[in-house]
Amino acid sequence: MYHVVYCFDINYQQHFAASLESLVKNFSKDPSLLFVHIISDNVSDKLRDFIKKFSRKSGINIEINILTPEQFSILDVVPAKFRKIKGYINISTYFRLMIPILISEQIRKIVYIDSDTIVVSDISELYQVELSGKSMGAVLDVDNKYMSEIHGLSEYYNAGLLVMRLDALRSNKFFERAIGYISGENCGALMGDQCAINIAMSGDICAIPEKWNRYASNTEFSIAEADERIKGAALIHFITAHKPWHAWFANKLGDLYWNSLRASQWPDPVLRSPETVNEFHFMARKLRKRGDYVESIDIYERLVEHLLKKLDGLRSGN
């Protein structure tokens, strides 16, 4: 059996559907051998109906683990400053710390995958990756050097994809150590539970091939390197606050998300429109680059008008 875990809240249900579709599409084994575990605090009727139809269509196994009030209360020790980081990391990210205590003890090994990912290779291959006796496998983070220095680590890993030996993690009290760090007085978790995982597992994480967590974002560099980034990739991970379901996302790798979402038959997909000045600016730039000059100019004019009104308000003391 190949066990895969997703952890998310109600806001990421649509994105889970896209990632799940890509996972199943590229799975080469008998579908009945794939077992997907969902850990969440809230599962909508929409998601339940989707899962029922998807599992029937695909032949895979899907289990929903809804946190009980008692289980959720364990996370009360997470300080408020680490509950919302960079505008898109919230309390639900800490659900993955609980995987060893929520997943059946009969299951010894799982692969955890973030919901803002698209799988482009056969996940069964990842189970053959040697962890060299370590309890966990992960890909080095894009900010490995900087984060390693500030935390005093030799390496710093991204937690978007984790290979977890659950028996070893249980024996080593992984959850207790990670939650103990995040709730400590001297905690410096810039990236929430990802930092907690790196601190708690220092020296016990094996670096796995980078292709299993290939980063993509809305930066100029990532957009320009899209063709190169997809070559040889096994999983595309959309990092930072800007995601493919944002109307201003300009990286063409975002098409992987929309193609998977449509194929999943997730009902009524939502594309988020820009709301802030920065988001409208990104949207205008995206339109300009693809040649939609009239629409781009219209957004810039509205932005200038908005900023001038704010400036007039500051001048008048309002």
C-alpha beads as a LAMMPS data file, in Angstrom:
LAMMPS data file: protein, C-alpha beads

318 atoms
317 bonds

1 atom types
1 bond types

-500.0 500.0 xlo xhi
-500.0 500.0 ylo yhi
-500.0 500.0 zlo zhi

Masses

1 110.0

Atoms # bond

1 1 1 0.000 0.000 0.000
2 1 1 1.208 3.526 -0.829
3 1 1 0.044 5.979 1.828
4 1 1 -0.121 9.714 1.039
5 1 1 -1.262 12.406 3.491
6 1 1 -2.691 15.856 2.798
7 1 1 -3.373 18.373 5.580
8 1 1 -5.483 21.456 4.857
9 1 1 -8.341 23.650 6.039
10 1 1 -11.554 24.566 4.231
11 1 1 -9.784 27.279 2.207
12 1 1 -7.562 24.752 0.417
13 1 1 -10.140 22.134 -0.540
14 1 1 -10.183 23.176 -4.205
15 1 1 -6.396 23.064 -4.387
16 1 1 -6.290 19.633 -2.792
17 1 1 -8.566 18.432 -5.617
18 1 1 -6.074 19.612 -8.239
19 1 1 -3.112 18.019 -6.471
20 1 1 -5.019 14.771 -5.909
21 1 1 -5.930 14.526 -9.594
22 1 1 -2.281 14.953 -10.579
23 1 1 -1.208 12.364 -8.013
24 1 1 -3.617 9.734 -9.334
25 1 1 -2.981 10.548 -12.997
26 1 1 0.705 9.728 -12.633
27 1 1 0.353 6.714 -10.336
28 1 1 1.444 3.633 -12.317
29 1 1 0.402 0.914 -9.880
30 1 1 -3.003 -0.632 -9.261
31 1 1 -5.187 2.294 -8.059
32 1 1 -6.413 0.194 -5.132
33 1 1 -2.864 0.320 -3.738
34 1 1 -3.014 4.105 -3.320
35 1 1 -4.390 5.256 0.034
36 1 1 -4.885 9.008 0.524
37 1 1 -5.390 10.332 4.056
38 1 1 -6.937 13.762 4.619
39 1 1 -6.339 15.587 7.903
40 1 1 -8.512 18.656 8.398
41 1 1 -10.536 20.518 10.994
42 1 1 -13.485 21.111 8.683
43 1 1 -14.721 19.095 5.716
44 1 1 -17.553 20.624 3.697
45 1 1 -20.390 18.694 2.092
46 1 1 -18.925 19.806 -1.237
47 1 1 -15.639 18.068 -0.470
48 1 1 -17.344 14.937 0.837
49 1 1 -19.376 14.653 -2.342
50 1 1 -16.272 15.245 -4.464
51 1 1 -14.300 12.556 -2.610
52 1 1 -17.111 10.037 -2.967
53 1 1 -17.300 10.573 -6.725
54 1 1 -13.528 10.795 -7.206
55 1 1 -12.737 7.584 -5.318
56 1 1 -15.449 5.730 -7.206
57 1 1 -14.118 7.012 -10.544
58 1 1 -10.410 6.484 -9.810
59 1 1 -10.500 3.348 -7.681
60 1 1 -8.212 4.774 -4.980
61 1 1 -8.846 4.741 -1.237
62 1 1 -9.519 8.050 0.560
63 1 1 -9.880 8.435 4.321
64 1 1 -10.942 11.638 6.077
65 1 1 -9.494 12.372 9.513
66 1 1 -11.337 15.306 11.095
67 1 1 -9.603 16.695 14.152
68 1 1 -11.693 16.381 17.295
69 1 1 -11.975 19.455 19.562
70 1 1 -9.533 17.745 21.922
71 1 1 -7.003 17.121 19.141
72 1 1 -7.341 20.641 17.784
73 1 1 -6.889 22.084 21.279
74 1 1 -3.399 20.563 21.394
75 1 1 -2.390 23.361 19.040
76 1 1 -3.524 26.030 21.520
77 1 1 0.099 26.236 22.658
78 1 1 1.115 27.719 19.290
79 1 1 1.647 31.460 19.971
80 1 1 -0.540 33.942 18.088
81 1 1 2.463 35.356 16.213
82 1 1 3.075 31.946 14.617
83 1 1 -0.554 31.291 13.682
84 1 1 -0.546 33.612 10.683
85 1 1 2.753 34.151 8.907
86 1 1 3.283 36.093 5.671
87 1 1 -0.473 36.271 5.162
88 1 1 -0.922 32.695 3.940
89 1 1 0.483 30.385 6.615
90 1 1 -2.102 29.686 9.309
91 1 1 -2.843 27.214 12.091
92 1 1 -3.728 24.458 9.606
93 1 1 -0.058 24.149 8.619
94 1 1 0.587 22.621 12.047
95 1 1 -1.712 19.687 11.279
96 1 1 1.201 17.887 9.607
97 1 1 3.074 17.804 12.913
98 1 1 0.293 15.540 14.177
99 1 1 0.578 12.952 11.395
100 1 1 2.463 10.380 13.507
101 1 1 -0.174 10.512 16.253
102 1 1 -3.229 10.623 13.973
103 1 1 -2.341 7.995 11.370
104 1 1 -2.774 4.349 12.375
105 1 1 0.241 2.783 14.071
106 1 1 -0.033 -0.072 11.587
107 1 1 1.190 2.334 8.897
108 1 1 4.966 2.688 9.077
109 1 1 5.752 4.990 6.139
110 1 1 3.875 7.810 4.406
111 1 1 4.492 10.641 1.977
112 1 1 3.103 14.015 3.035
113 1 1 2.258 16.486 0.241
114 1 1 1.197 20.139 0.473
115 1 1 -2.035 21.010 -1.312
116 1 1 -0.387 23.791 -3.365
117 1 1 1.445 21.200 -5.450
118 1 1 1.042 19.363 -8.718
119 1 1 2.529 15.875 -9.048
120 1 1 4.123 15.244 -12.451
121 1 1 5.709 11.840 -11.851
122 1 1 4.836 8.490 -10.277
123 1 1 4.729 8.891 -6.482
124 1 1 5.449 5.183 -6.052
125 1 1 9.033 5.901 -7.162
126 1 1 9.511 8.063 -4.079
127 1 1 8.997 5.049 -1.843
128 1 1 12.173 3.555 -3.296
129 1 1 14.321 6.563 -2.325
130 1 1 16.883 5.554 0.295
131 1 1 16.715 7.614 3.509
132 1 1 20.069 6.359 4.806
133 1 1 18.613 5.391 8.177
134 1 1 17.069 8.826 8.792
135 1 1 13.510 9.269 10.080
136 1 1 12.467 11.728 7.399
137 1 1 13.281 12.702 3.824
138 1 1 12.875 16.176 2.323
139 1 1 14.266 18.585 -0.284
140 1 1 16.539 21.451 0.731
141 1 1 14.674 24.756 0.970
142 1 1 15.159 27.562 -1.536
143 1 1 16.439 29.662 1.420
144 1 1 18.542 26.827 2.804
145 1 1 21.690 28.880 3.373
146 1 1 19.982 31.816 5.099
147 1 1 17.646 29.720 7.249
148 1 1 20.446 27.323 8.225
149 1 1 22.560 30.239 9.435
150 1 1 19.883 31.859 11.594
151 1 1 18.873 28.536 13.159
152 1 1 22.389 27.173 13.549
153 1 1 21.686 24.146 11.337
154 1 1 23.805 22.388 8.750
155 1 1 20.805 22.159 6.383
156 1 1 17.285 23.575 6.257
157 1 1 14.549 21.663 4.434
158 1 1 11.243 22.591 2.846
159 1 1 8.263 20.799 4.399
160 1 1 6.059 20.864 1.284
161 1 1 6.884 17.218 0.646
162 1 1 8.033 14.857 3.371
163 1 1 8.816 11.167 3.379
164 1 1 8.032 10.103 6.946
165 1 1 9.007 6.895 8.720
166 1 1 6.191 7.005 11.221
167 1 1 7.545 4.287 13.489
168 1 1 10.823 6.198 13.936
169 1 1 9.043 9.537 14.400
170 1 1 6.840 8.065 17.094
171 1 1 9.803 6.533 18.877
172 1 1 11.732 9.816 18.714
173 1 1 8.785 11.841 20.065
174 1 1 8.770 14.012 16.931
175 1 1 5.463 15.733 17.666
176 1 1 6.343 16.533 21.256
177 1 1 9.719 17.968 20.273
178 1 1 8.329 20.037 17.400
179 1 1 5.407 21.474 19.362
180 1 1 7.725 22.059 22.317
181 1 1 9.985 24.191 20.142
182 1 1 7.188 26.243 18.566
183 1 1 5.691 27.026 21.989
184 1 1 9.008 27.852 23.648
185 1 1 9.954 31.327 24.835
186 1 1 12.995 31.609 22.564
187 1 1 11.313 30.272 19.422
188 1 1 12.401 31.999 16.222
189 1 1 10.175 30.175 13.769
190 1 1 10.102 32.494 10.757
191 1 1 8.238 29.804 8.798
192 1 1 6.130 28.302 11.572
193 1 1 6.019 24.529 11.726
194 1 1 8.581 24.197 8.935
195 1 1 11.163 25.667 11.298
196 1 1 9.876 23.441 14.096
197 1 1 10.347 20.365 11.896
198 1 1 13.899 21.366 11.006
199 1 1 14.827 22.067 14.627
200 1 1 13.182 18.935 16.044
201 1 1 14.638 16.723 13.297
202 1 1 18.105 18.280 13.105
203 1 1 20.507 15.591 11.904
204 1 1 17.681 13.147 11.227
205 1 1 16.488 14.378 7.814
206 1 1 17.828 12.850 4.608
207 1 1 18.156 15.087 1.548
208 1 1 16.143 13.554 -1.292
209 1 1 16.421 14.499 -4.987
210 1 1 15.399 18.095 -5.681
211 1 1 12.986 17.016 -8.424
212 1 1 10.525 15.886 -5.720
213 1 1 9.933 19.469 -4.602
214 1 1 10.612 21.732 -7.586
215 1 1 9.735 25.304 -6.611
216 1 1 7.683 27.682 -8.766
217 1 1 6.539 31.199 -7.936
218 1 1 5.346 34.463 -9.474
219 1 1 8.777 36.092 -9.419
220 1 1 10.396 37.320 -12.619
221 1 1 13.135 34.676 -12.312
222 1 1 10.716 31.779 -11.822
223 1 1 8.523 32.955 -14.700
224 1 1 11.524 33.204 -17.026
225 1 1 12.810 29.762 -15.962
226 1 1 9.469 27.933 -16.275
227 1 1 10.529 25.705 -19.165
228 1 1 13.709 24.676 -17.374
229 1 1 11.950 24.126 -14.036
230 1 1 9.516 21.595 -15.455
231 1 1 12.268 19.494 -17.063
232 1 1 12.849 16.379 -14.998
233 1 1 10.511 17.552 -12.259
234 1 1 8.526 15.027 -10.223
235 1 1 6.485 17.564 -8.268
236 1 1 5.852 21.286 -8.750
237 1 1 5.382 23.254 -5.533
238 1 1 3.885 26.756 -5.785
239 1 1 5.698 28.606 -3.019
240 1 1 5.199 32.141 -1.607
241 1 1 1.881 33.971 -1.209
242 1 1 1.056 34.192 -4.928
243 1 1 -0.600 31.034 -6.258
244 1 1 -2.037 29.783 -9.583
245 1 1 -5.608 30.409 -8.371
246 1 1 -4.834 34.131 -8.170
247 1 1 -5.829 35.985 -11.337
248 1 1 -2.505 37.866 -11.414
249 1 1 -0.323 34.702 -11.326
250 1 1 1.785 34.953 -14.484
251 1 1 3.957 31.819 -14.360
252 1 1 2.810 29.438 -17.090
253 1 1 3.448 26.511 -14.758
254 1 1 0.195 27.607 -13.160
255 1 1 -1.540 25.979 -16.134
256 1 1 -0.624 22.624 -14.574
257 1 1 -2.860 23.510 -11.649
258 1 1 -5.839 24.524 -13.787
259 1 1 -5.520 21.514 -16.081
260 1 1 -5.524 19.181 -13.072
261 1 1 -8.379 21.018 -11.382
262 1 1 -10.576 20.761 -14.483
263 1 1 -9.712 17.074 -14.905
264 1 1 -10.633 16.419 -11.261
265 1 1 -14.186 17.685 -11.958
266 1 1 -14.090 19.867 -8.849
267 1 1 -17.385 21.802 -8.984
268 1 1 -17.400 25.577 -9.534
269 1 1 -13.657 26.375 -9.468
270 1 1 -12.824 29.790 -8.041
271 1 1 -10.259 32.208 -9.494
272 1 1 -9.450 34.904 -6.949
273 1 1 -9.529 38.473 -8.282
274 1 1 -7.033 41.124 -7.105
275 1 1 -8.007 43.133 -4.033
276 1 1 -4.938 45.084 -2.897
277 1 1 -2.850 47.702 -4.694
278 1 1 0.015 45.229 -5.101
279 1 1 -2.284 42.572 -6.504
280 1 1 -3.754 44.986 -9.054
281 1 1 -0.222 46.005 -9.981
282 1 1 0.729 42.350 -10.596
283 1 1 -2.456 41.910 -12.632
284 1 1 -1.716 44.949 -14.796
285 1 1 1.823 43.737 -15.406
286 1 1 0.562 40.277 -16.391
287 1 1 -1.924 41.790 -18.869
288 1 1 0.743 44.059 -20.356
289 1 1 3.176 41.188 -20.895
290 1 1 0.617 39.117 -22.750
291 1 1 -0.353 42.047 -24.971
292 1 1 -3.659 43.080 -23.373
293 1 1 -2.579 46.723 -23.285
294 1 1 -6.018 48.350 -22.999
295 1 1 -6.966 46.261 -19.942
296 1 1 -3.528 46.840 -18.421
297 1 1 -3.695 50.619 -18.898
298 1 1 -7.170 50.665 -17.380
299 1 1 -5.889 49.016 -14.192
300 1 1 -2.892 51.379 -13.987
301 1 1 -5.193 54.386 -14.388
302 1 1 -7.431 53.142 -11.596
303 1 1 -4.411 52.542 -9.391
304 1 1 -3.087 56.056 -10.001
305 1 1 -6.531 57.520 -9.285
306 1 1 -6.728 55.545 -6.044
307 1 1 -3.255 56.612 -4.929
308 1 1 -3.935 60.269 -5.770
309 1 1 -7.080 60.177 -3.634
310 1 1 -5.088 58.726 -0.753
311 1 1 -2.422 61.402 -1.205
312 1 1 -5.055 64.154 -1.209
313 1 1 -6.523 62.646 1.940
314 1 1 -3.135 62.727 3.672
315 1 1 -2.574 66.330 2.612
316 1 1 -5.944 67.412 3.972
317 1 1 -5.380 65.503 7.201
318 1 1 -8.218 63.011 6.608

Bonds

1 1 1 2
2 1 2 3
3 1 3 4
4 1 4 5
5 1 5 6
6 1 6 7
7 1 7 8
8 1 8 9
9 1 9 10
10 1 10 11
11 1 11 12
12 1 12 13
13 1 13 14
14 1 14 15
15 1 15 16
16 1 16 17
17 1 17 18
18 1 18 19
19 1 19 20
20 1 20 21
21 1 21 22
22 1 22 23
23 1 23 24
24 1 24 25
25 1 25 26
26 1 26 27
27 1 27 28
28 1 28 29
29 1 29 30
30 1 30 31
31 1 31 32
32 1 32 33
33 1 33 34
34 1 34 35
35 1 35 36
36 1 36 37
37 1 37 38
38 1 38 39
39 1 39 40
40 1 40 41
41 1 41 42
42 1 42 43
43 1 43 44
44 1 44 45
45 1 45 46
46 1 46 47
47 1 47 48
48 1 48 49
49 1 49 50
50 1 50 51
51 1 51 52
52 1 52 53
53 1 53 54
54 1 54 55
55 1 55 56
56 1 56 57
57 1 57 58
58 1 58 59
59 1 59 60
60 1 60 61
61 1 61 62
62 1 62 63
63 1 63 64
64 1 64 65
65 1 65 66
66 1 66 67
67 1 67 68
68 1 68 69
69 1 69 70
70 1 70 71
71 1 71 72
72 1 72 73
73 1 73 74
74 1 74 75
75 1 75 76
76 1 76 77
77 1 77 78
78 1 78 79
79 1 79 80
80 1 80 81
81 1 81 82
82 1 82 83
83 1 83 84
84 1 84 85
85 1 85 86
86 1 86 87
87 1 87 88
88 1 88 89
89 1 89 90
90 1 90 91
91 1 91 92
92 1 92 93
93 1 93 94
94 1 94 95
95 1 95 96
96 1 96 97
97 1 97 98
98 1 98 99
99 1 99 100
100 1 100 101
101 1 101 102
102 1 102 103
103 1 103 104
104 1 104 105
105 1 105 106
106 1 106 107
107 1 107 108
108 1 108 109
109 1 109 110
110 1 110 111
111 1 111 112
112 1 112 113
113 1 113 114
114 1 114 115
115 1 115 116
116 1 116 117
117 1 117 118
118 1 118 119
119 1 119 120
120 1 120 121
121 1 121 122
122 1 122 123
123 1 123 124
124 1 124 125
125 1 125 126
126 1 126 127
127 1 127 128
128 1 128 129
129 1 129 130
130 1 130 131
131 1 131 132
132 1 132 133
133 1 133 134
134 1 134 135
135 1 135 136
136 1 136 137
137 1 137 138
138 1 138 139
139 1 139 140
140 1 140 141
141 1 141 142
142 1 142 143
143 1 143 144
144 1 144 145
145 1 145 146
146 1 146 147
147 1 147 148
148 1 148 149
149 1 149 150
150 1 150 151
151 1 151 152
152 1 152 153
153 1 153 154
154 1 154 155
155 1 155 156
156 1 156 157
157 1 157 158
158 1 158 159
159 1 159 160
160 1 160 161
161 1 161 162
162 1 162 163
163 1 163 164
164 1 164 165
165 1 165 166
166 1 166 167
167 1 167 168
168 1 168 169
169 1 169 170
170 1 170 171
171 1 171 172
172 1 172 173
173 1 173 174
174 1 174 175
175 1 175 176
176 1 176 177
177 1 177 178
178 1 178 179
179 1 179 180
180 1 180 181
181 1 181 182
182 1 182 183
183 1 183 184
184 1 184 185
185 1 185 186
186 1 186 187
187 1 187 188
188 1 188 189
189 1 189 190
190 1 190 191
191 1 191 192
192 1 192 193
193 1 193 194
194 1 194 195
195 1 195 196
196 1 196 197
197 1 197 198
198 1 198 199
199 1 199 200
200 1 200 201
201 1 201 202
202 1 202 203
203 1 203 204
204 1 204 205
205 1 205 206
206 1 206 207
207 1 207 208
208 1 208 209
209 1 209 210
210 1 210 211
211 1 211 212
212 1 212 213
213 1 213 214
214 1 214 215
215 1 215 216
216 1 216 217
217 1 217 218
218 1 218 219
219 1 219 220
220 1 220 221
221 1 221 222
222 1 222 223
223 1 223 224
224 1 224 225
225 1 225 226
226 1 226 227
227 1 227 228
228 1 228 229
229 1 229 230
230 1 230 231
231 1 231 232
232 1 232 233
233 1 233 234
234 1 234 235
235 1 235 236
236 1 236 237
237 1 237 238
238 1 238 239
239 1 239 240
240 1 240 241
241 1 241 242
242 1 242 243
243 1 243 244
244 1 244 245
245 1 245 246
246 1 246 247
247 1 247 248
248 1 248 249
249 1 249 250
250 1 250 251
251 1 251 252
252 1 252 253
253 1 253 254
254 1 254 255
255 1 255 256
256 1 256 257
257 1 257 258
258 1 258 259
259 1 259 260
260 1 260 261
261 1 261 262
262 1 262 263
263 1 263 264
264 1 264 265
265 1 265 266
266 1 266 267
267 1 267 268
268 1 268 269
269 1 269 270
270 1 270 271
271 1 271 272
272 1 272 273
273 1 273 274
274 1 274 275
275 1 275 276
276 1 276 277
277 1 277 278
278 1 278 279
279 1 279 280
280 1 280 281
281 1 281 282
282 1 282 283
283 1 283 284
284 1 284 285
285 1 285 286
286 1 286 287
287 1 287 288
288 1 288 289
289 1 289 290
290 1 290 291
291 1 291 292
292 1 292 293
293 1 293 294
294 1 294 295
295 1 295 296
296 1 296 297
297 1 297 298
298 1 298 299
299 1 299 300
300 1 300 301
301 1 301 302
302 1 302 303
303 1 303 304
304 1 304 305
305 1 305 306
306 1 306 307
307 1 307 308
308 1 308 309
309 1 309 310
310 1 310 311
311 1 311 312
312 1 312 313
313 1 313 314
314 1 314 315
315 1 315 316
316 1 316 317
317 1 317 318
